Amino acid sequence: MDSGPSISAAAHEIKNQLAVILQAVVYIRDVSQQDDERIKMTLGYIEEAAGKVDKIVNSVVDASRPKG
């Protein structure tokens, strides 16, 4: 059974949502008080977590590709 297309579709949808999250981070950073360390720290955590999810998605897609 080939799960490649299903995994690719899921990866695409996850990456779309990550893009929305990261766009929201940029927006919040732009409209927030630049001197609020809590906001900067929280947005950094969100960006870091989104990056980790992106790497996981890429790994799953790579692992699902046919070998050979």
Secondary structure, 3 states (H helix, E strand, C coil): CCCHHHHHHHHHHHHHHHHHHHHHHHHHHHHCCCCCHHHHHHHHHHHHHHHHHHHHHHHHHHHHCCCC
